[in-house]
Amino acid sequence: MKSIQIPLTAALAGCLAILSGCGRKHNHVAQTPKTPPPTSSRSTSGTQTRQVAAVPVGYTEEGIASWYGIPYHGRPAADGEIYDMETLVAAHRLMPFNTWLKVTNLQNNKSVNVRVIDRGPFVRGRILDLSKAAARQIDLLGPGLGKVRLEVISAPADIPSADFYAVQVGAFSVYDNAERLRREYAQRFGTAQLVMKPANVPLWRVLVGKEASIDAAERLADVVSPGHKNVFVVRLDPGASVSPPNPAAPSATVSR
């Protein structure tokens, strides 16, 4: 399939300057692949934000891929979920999070489908960082690098492309108590947030993690509290806050 070539805009250059995640893995500045420019959108608070436009199914790129594992295994990826090197995920500098890619090793024609959750690689000439599991499937572990073709594909029918799940570890009517617990879990697991449940007396819910499936969230719950004692999995609504909210302002809600 012929690649779609769409020039970058100045807005995309600005977006790249603030990307995080895999940037710590490499020391050199990478060349920017040609992908569709970002589009403006509004957050749930009404403020103007920038995000990369959805990339059409069928879009392709060719270039060098690498893979990453320890010490990034178990740390938050750029989209907020915990990176697990034994899952089929990848890092790309520009693709929107939750974009699904078919990655083909052009040396042996082996392919693997991965989901974009992280940013990188920031090394000249590379276009993709694969998880260890994904690299293993296309025989890229030994060489470490290889020429690949990326093709944007539709999300699997049985996997929601934009749903995330977290583990609720507590709920408090006093904001300071909730924030104290949030800080404790953020130090232990890399990401934790507060979400307010509106009521006459607001209830601050402490949520740990940001997982792409219920199964992944259940595994996190086992780590947080073996046997799921006093914790449970919740679905994060699209507008859920990823940082401690201002107790004077309403926050996003969470649905069970």
N, C-alpha and C positions, 0 to 999 in steps of 0.2 A: 504494500500500500504506500502510495506517495505521501511524503510528509507534508503537513500543512505548515507553511512558513508565515508567521505573523510578526511584524516588528514590535519591539518593546517601546514603551513610552517613558517619558521622564518620570511619570508617577511610579512606574515599576521600579526604576532605579532607586527612588526614595524608599519604596517598600523593602527592597533588598537590604538597605542599610540597617534596618532594625530587626532583620530575621535572626533568630537564635536557634538553639538546639544543637545541631551537629557542628556548629562553628568552632567549638572547643576542641574538636577532634583533629583539626588541621591548621596549618600555619600560613598557607599561601592563599592568595586571592584567586578565585576561579573565574574562568570565562563564563559569560552568561549565555545559556542556550536560548534559542528563540521560542518563546511561548506567548500565548495571548496575554495582553496587558490587563492590569487590574481594573475593577469597576467600583464605583462608589456605592456604598450601602449605608443604611442607618442602623445604629445599635438600638437595643430596646430602651435605652435611656434617651434616645432622640439625638444623640451626638453623631456627627458625621464621621464615618470610618472608612478605611480602605481595605479591600480584600482582593485577592487574585480571582479573576473571572474563571468560571468553570471551563475546563478544557474539553472540547468535543470528543466523543467516542470516535476512535479511528485515528486520532492525532498520533504521530510517531516521531521518535528521535533515535539517533544512533550515536554511540560514543562509548567511553570507557566507564565501567562500573567497578566499584570496590565493595568491601563489606566491613561491618564493625560489630564488635561484641563487648567483651570486658575491656575497660571498666565502665562502659555506658549501660550495660545490662542492669536493670533495676532502678535506673534513674529516670526522671521525667523527660519525655520527648518534647519537641517543640509545641505539639498540640495539647500538652498537659497530661496525656496518659503515660503510664509507666512502660518504658521500653523493655520488651522481653525478646532477647536475641533468638529464642526458639520459636517465635511466631513469624508468619510470613508478612513482614512489613518492610518499609524502605524510607529513605530520606531523599528528598529532591529539593532543589533550591527554590523552585517557583510553583510547582504543582499545588493546587489547593489540597488541604488535608482531606483524607477520605477518598481521594482519587484512586481508582484501581488501575493497575498497570499489568500488562502481560510483558514479562521480561524474557527475552530469548538470547541465550549465549550463542553468538554467531560462529563460534569455533566448533560447537557440537550440536547446535540446533535444539538444545534442551531449553524448556520454558518453565516459568513459574509465575503465578499470579500473586501480586503483593498490593498492600494498601499503604498509601503515603501518610506518615504520621510525624515526620521529622524534617529538619532542614539540613542541607549539605548535599554532596561533599564540597568543601571549600578548598579544593585543589585544582589547579589549572588542568583542563582537559578531561575531567571526570564529570559525569552527568548524574550518577546515582550511587547511593550507598545502600547496600542490601543488608538485611539481618543475616545472622549466621545461618539460620535455617534455610532462608531463601537462597543464599550463596551455595549451600550444600546441594540443593536440588538441581542446580545447573552446573555443578562441578567447578565452582569458582573459589572454593575454600583454599585449595592448594596454591594455585597461581596468585590468588589475592586480588588480581585485576584481570579484566577481560572485556573485549568489545561486545556490546549488547545492542539490541534493538528494543526500545520501549514502545508499547502501543497502549493507548488509553482504552479501557474496556468498561463495560457496564458493571456495576456492583453485583455480586452474586445475589440471586433472588431471595435466599434465606438469611442474608445478612443485611440489616439496616445500614445504609450508607452514612447516616448522620446522627445515629443514636449513641449516647454515651451513658454509662452507669457508674455509680459511686457507692460507697459503703457508709451508711449513717452510723456514727458511733456515739451520738448523744444529741440531746435537745434541751435548751435552757431558756428560761424566761429572762435571765440576766445576761446581757451581752458580754460583759467582762468574763463571766464564767465560760461562756462558749468560746470566746477568743483565746482564753488560756488553753483550752483543750485543743483548739485548732492549731495553735503554735506547736504544741507538743507532737501532734500527729504529722504536721508539716515537716518537722525536723526528722522524724522517723521514716516517713514514706515519700518525702519529696513534694507532695502536693496535698493540700487540704483547704477547704473553703467553708464559708458560712452562707447559709441560705435562710432567709426569713420566711416563716409561715405567718401571713397576716392574720391578726385576730385582735380582740380588745386588748389582750396582753400578748404582744408579738412573741413568737417562739423562734429562737435561733437554733438552727439545725447544723450540726457539724458533719461534713461529708469528706471522706477520704478517697482519693484516687479519681481517675477519669478513664474508665475502661470502655472498649468498643463493643463488648458483648456481655451478656448476663453471666456466662460461664467464667469469663475473666474476672468479673466483679466478685463472683462467688469464691474464686481462688484467693483474691485479695482479702475477702472477708475472713477466710480461714487463717490467713497470716495475721490479720489485725486482731482477730479473736477466735482461737481454735474452737470449732464446733458452733461458730456463729453466735456465741453467747452474748446477748444484749446488743447485737448489731444486726443490720439487715441491708439488703441491696435496694437502691432506689434508682429510678431513671432521672437523668439530668435533662431538664427542659432546655431548648435551644438558647434561651436567654440567661441561663444560670451564670452567676458571677464566678470568676476564676480568681478573685482576690477578696480579702476581708471587706465587707461592705461597711458603709457609714451607718451607724445605728440610727441616725436621724433620717435616713432616706430609705424608701421601700426597696427591697431586693427581689430578684427573680424567685419563683417558687419551684418546688420539686414535686413531681408526680410519682406515686408509687406504682 
